[in-house]
Amino acid sequence: MNSLMPSAVHAFRAGFEFDVARLEGWLAARLPGFLGPLRVQQFPGGQSNPTYLLQTSQRQYVLRRKPAGVLLPSAHAIDREFRVMRALGQGSDVPVAEVLVLCEDPEVIGTAFYVMAHVEGRIFWDPALPEVPIAQRAAIFRSMVDALAALHRVSPAAVGLGDFGRPEGYVSRQLGRWSKQYAGDQEVAGRVPAMERLIEWLPQHLPVVEPPAAVVHGDYRIDNLVFDPEASRVRAILDWELSTLGDPFADFAYHLMMYRLNIESIAGLEGRDLAALGLPAESEYVAWYCERRGIAEVPHLDFYLTFCLFRLAGIFHGIRARVVRGTAASAQACKYAAEVEKLAELGWRKAQGI
């Protein structure tokens, strides 16, 4: 079922409520065409930045906000999400929802937020696409990789994002960021030996040559895409919280992990019969990406996959810390929190095979 349709949303989760009347007044004063009364329901997703459906008699919108509670200084950057989506929506062919208004005043609903247009379509949670006829699945994968390649082809400066991040040293900075977050959350979320081995191993095996910097999404997965209700076309890429300037090969490898994973919290393709499912083999999918980028190969792909497994384990370790602190309480957040050791150990095994 499409998680952006009203039937897929529900009432506020405990601890995620806010004053709807105050939001309605704020939007009426600042959002052209807005006309109440306003109905608000929370989506079941949005583990990091809570997400809500806003419904009026005239139109539907989507609101994303920072979570409440103690946050890392660089985390949950609602303003950066808003900026990158606006830049890409106005200056490229990358499919994004139209962003409408940003509020950085925490007095309105308790935290900063932005509002974007609601994009009607389908969201798939399992890359095996069980709800799609077999004959249509490869086309969906084509559209998925085409949208990511389109993002990586964008010139950051051309769309006003030349200063959206440091263009060099992306992977080393990410290693530093997630290593620091891991260390900071250790007391709350616990030590993970495989994470600590990767923290030592990865900096020693960085590729010597970096590709030119691109706008990277940071969390490009099939469930962060809205597909056309009927066609095999990506209508919008969602969840830009981790976007920055960086290494497009690392961004692609993170997406490619769907072929290497099949864990409880994230459906993947590891161990599945791809041909029987009507899906491209991993090598074919990599070739499609290279074709759309106009490149011969993705160099150091095994290193990038190891790095991405470490990074995902780091993200999940941070979620575990939020679960323990009480700022993330959903069933899905708890599933992510339980997968840290499994991901870190998978990354360490991958490192040993390089």
C-alpha positions in Angstrom: 0.0 0.0 0.0 1.2 3.5 -0.8 2.4 5.1 2.4 1.6 8.6 1.1 -2.1 7.9 0.7 -4.5 8.8 3.5 -5.4 5.2 4.2 -1.8 4.5 5.2 -1.5 7.2 7.9 -2.7 7.1 11.4 -3.1 9.3 14.5 -0.2 10.9 16.3 2.2 8.5 18.0 2.7 9.2 21.7 5.2 12.0 22.1 4.8 13.3 18.5 1.7 15.5 18.9 1.6 19.2 18.4 -0.9 22.1 18.4 -2.8 21.7 15.1 -4.7 25.0 15.5 -1.4 26.9 15.9 0.0 25.2 12.8 -3.2 26.0 10.8 -2.9 29.7 11.7 0.8 29.8 10.8 0.1 28.2 7.4 -2.8 30.4 6.7 -0.6 33.5 7.1 2.4 32.2 5.1 1.3 29.5 2.5 -0.4 31.0 -0.6 -3.6 29.2 -1.3 -3.9 27.5 2.0 -7.4 27.2 3.3 -8.4 25.4 6.5 -9.8 23.5 8.3 -6.7 21.4 8.7 -6.6 17.7 9.6 -3.2 16.2 10.5 -2.2 12.6 10.7 1.2 11.0 11.2 2.8 8.6 8.7 4.1 5.3 10.1 7.5 6.0 8.5 9.8 8.9 9.1 12.0 7.3 11.8 14.4 10.2 11.9 12.4 13.2 11.0 8.7 12.6 11.9 6.4 13.1 8.8 2.8 14.0 8.7 0.0 14.3 6.2 -1.8 17.6 6.2 -5.3 17.5 4.7 -7.6 20.4 3.8 -10.7 20.5 1.7 -8.7 21.9 -1.2 -5.3 20.1 -1.1 -3.0 17.7 0.7 0.5 18.5 1.9 3.3 16.7 3.7 5.1 18.1 6.7 8.5 17.0 8.0 9.9 18.2 11.3 12.9 17.7 13.5 12.2 15.2 16.3 12.0 16.5 19.9 14.7 15.9 22.5 18.5 16.1 22.6 19.9 15.9 19.1 23.4 15.9 17.6 24.3 19.3 16.3 24.5 18.3 12.6 21.6 15.9 12.7 18.0 16.2 11.4 18.9 19.2 9.2 15.4 20.2 8.1 16.7 23.4 6.5 19.2 21.4 4.3 16.4 19.1 3.1 14.3 22.1 2.1 17.3 23.7 0.3 18.4 20.7 -1.7 14.8 19.8 -2.8 14.1 23.4 -3.8 17.4 23.7 -5.8 16.8 20.4 -7.6 13.2 21.0 -8.3 13.9 24.4 -9.9 17.1 23.6 -11.7 17.3 19.9 -12.7 15.3 16.9 -14.0 15.8 15.0 -10.7 12.3 14.0 -9.5 11.5 15.7 -6.1 8.3 17.0 -4.4 7.7 20.7 -4.6 8.8 22.3 -1.3 6.5 25.2 -0.2 7.5 26.8 3.1 10.2 26.4 5.8 9.7 27.3 9.5 12.8 27.4 11.7 10.9 28.8 14.7 10.4 26.0 17.3 7.6 27.9 18.9 5.0 26.9 16.2 4.9 23.1 16.7 7.8 22.5 19.0 10.6 22.0 16.4 11.6 23.3 13.0 9.7 22.0 10.0 8.9 22.4 6.3 5.9 21.7 4.2 5.9 20.2 0.7 3.4 19.2 -1.9 1.9 15.7 -1.5 3.0 13.4 -4.3 0.4 10.8 -5.1 1.9 7.4 -6.1 3.2 4.1 -5.0 5.9 3.3 -2.4 7.4 -0.2 -2.3 9.0 -1.5 0.8 10.4 -4.8 -0.6 12.8 -4.5 -3.6 11.5 -7.9 -4.8 8.3 -6.0 -5.7 5.9 -8.8 -4.8 2.9 -6.5 -5.5 4.0 -5.8 -9.1 3.6 -8.1 -12.0 6.9 -9.9 -12.9 7.0 -8.4 -16.4 7.0 -4.8 -14.9 9.7 -5.2 -12.3 12.8 -4.6 -14.4 11.3 -1.3 -15.7 10.9 -0.1 -12.1 14.5 -1.0 -11.4 15.5 0.9 -14.6 13.6 4.0 -13.4 15.1 3.7 -9.9 18.7 3.7 -11.1 18.0 6.3 -13.8 16.8 8.7 -11.1 19.9 8.2 -9.0 22.2 8.6 -12.0 20.3 11.8 -12.9 21.1 13.2 -9.4 24.7 12.3 -9.8 24.9 14.0 -13.2 23.8 17.4 -11.7 26.4 20.0 -11.5 26.1 21.3 -7.9 27.2 24.8 -8.9 24.7 25.0 -11.7 21.7 24.5 -9.3 23.1 26.8 -6.6 24.5 24.0 -4.4 28.2 24.6 -4.9 28.5 25.3 -1.2 26.2 22.6 0.0 29.2 20.7 1.5 32.9 20.2 1.1 33.5 18.7 -2.4 36.5 16.6 -1.3 37.2 14.0 1.3 33.5 12.8 1.6 34.3 9.2 2.6 36.9 10.1 5.1 34.6 12.7 6.6 31.8 10.2 6.8 34.1 7.8 8.6 35.0 10.5 11.1 31.3 11.5 11.5 30.0 8.0 12.2 33.0 7.0 14.2 32.5 10.0 16.4 28.8 9.4 16.7 29.4 5.8 17.6 31.9 6.8 20.3 29.4 9.4 21.7 26.6 7.0 21.9 28.6 4.1 23.3 27.6 4.7 26.9 23.9 4.6 25.9 23.8 2.2 23.0 26.7 -0.1 23.9 30.0 -1.2 22.3 30.1 -3.2 19.1 33.4 -5.0 18.4 33.0 -5.3 14.6 32.3 -1.5 14.4 35.5 -0.8 16.2 37.5 -3.1 13.9 35.9 -1.3 10.9 36.7 2.1 12.4 40.4 1.0 12.3 40.3 -0.8 9.0 38.4 1.6 6.7 40.7 4.6 6.9 43.7 2.4 6.0 42.0 1.3 2.7 40.5 4.5 1.3 40.7 4.8 -2.5 43.6 7.1 -3.5 41.6 8.9 -6.2 38.2 10.4 -5.6 35.6 11.0 -8.3 34.3 14.5 -8.9 31.9 15.6 -6.2 28.2 15.3 -6.8 25.0 15.9 -4.9 24.5 12.7 -2.9 21.2 11.7 -1.4 22.7 9.6 1.5 19.8 7.2 2.0 18.7 6.2 -1.5 16.5 3.2 -1.1 13.4 1.9 -2.9 11.1 2.9 0.1 12.4 6.5 -0.2 10.9 6.8 -3.7 7.4 7.5 -4.9 6.5 5.8 -8.2 3.8 6.8 -10.5 0.4 5.1 -9.6 0.3 3.4 -13.0 3.7 3.7 -14.8 7.1 2.4 -13.9 8.4 5.9 -13.2 9.9 7.6 -10.2 7.8 10.7 -9.4 9.7 11.9 -6.3 12.8 11.0 -4.2 12.0 11.5 -0.5 14.0 11.9 2.7 16.9 14.2 1.9 18.2 14.5 5.5 21.6 13.0 4.8 22.2 14.8 1.5 25.4 16.8 0.9 28.2 17.1 -1.7 30.2 13.9 -1.9 31.3 10.8 -3.6 28.6 9.5 -6.0 30.1 6.0 -5.9 29.6 5.8 -2.2 26.0 7.0 -2.7 25.4 4.3 -5.4 27.0 1.6 -3.2 24.7 2.4 -0.4 21.8 1.9 -2.7 23.3 -1.3 -4.1 23.3 -2.8 -0.7 19.8 -4.0 -1.4 21.5 -6.9 -3.3 23.6 -7.8 -0.2 21.0 -7.5 2.5 18.0 -9.4 3.7 17.5 -8.5 7.4 14.4 -8.2 9.5 14.3 -4.3 9.4 15.2 -3.9 5.7 14.0 -6.2 3.0 16.7 -7.1 0.5 17.6 -9.4 -2.3 20.3 -11.5 -0.8 19.6 -15.2 -1.4 16.6 -14.6 -3.7 16.2 -16.0 -7.2 16.5 -12.8 -9.2 15.8 -14.3 -12.6 12.6 -15.9 -11.3 11.6 -12.6 -9.8 12.1 -10.8 -13.1 14.8 -8.6 -11.6 18.2 -7.6 -13.0 21.3 -9.3 -11.6 23.6 -7.0 -9.5 26.2 -6.8 -12.3 23.5 -5.8 -14.8 22.2 -3.1 -12.4 25.7 -1.7 -12.0 26.1 -1.7 -15.7 22.8 0.3 -16.1 24.1 2.9 -13.6 27.4 3.2 -15.5 25.5 3.5 -18.8 23.4 6.4 -17.5 26.4 8.1 -15.9 28.6 7.6 -19.1 31.3 5.8 -17.2 33.1 2.5 -17.7 32.9 1.1 -14.1 32.4 1.9 -10.5 35.9 1.6 -9.1 36.6 0.1 -5.7 33.0 -1.1 -5.4 33.8 -3.7 -2.7 35.4 -1.0 -0.5 32.4 1.2 -1.0 30.1 -1.6 0.0 32.1 -2.3 3.1 32.1 1.4 4.0 28.3 1.6 3.4 27.6 -1.4 5.7 29.6 0.3 8.4 27.8 3.6 7.8 24.4 1.9 8.0 25.4 0.1 11.2 26.4 3.6 12.5 23.0 5.0 11.6 21.3 2.1 13.4 23.5 2.5 16.4 22.4 6.1 16.6 18.8 5.0 16.4 19.4 2.6 19.2 20.7 5.4 21.3 17.5 7.4 20.6 15.4 4.4 21.5 17.2 4.1 24.8 16.9 7.8 25.4 13.2 7.7 24.6 13.3 10.0 21.5 12.5 7.1 19.1 9.9 4.7 20.2 8.3 3.2 17.1 8.4 -0.6 16.4 10.5 0.1 13.3 13.1 2.1 15.2 13.4 -0.8 17.6 13.9 -3.2 14.7 16.7 -1.0 13.4 18.3 -0.8 16.8 18.4 -4.6 17.0 20.4 -4.9 13.7 23.5 -3.1 14.6 25.8 -6.1 15.4 24.5 -8.0 12.4 25.3 -5.1 10.0 28.7 -4.4 11.5 29.7 -8.1 11.4 28.6 -8.3 7.7 30.7 -5.3 7.0 33.7 -6.8 8.7 33.3 -10.1 6.8 33.2 -8.1 3.6 36.4 -6.2 4.5 38.2 -9.5 5.1 37.3 -10.6 1.6 38.8 -7.6 -0.2 
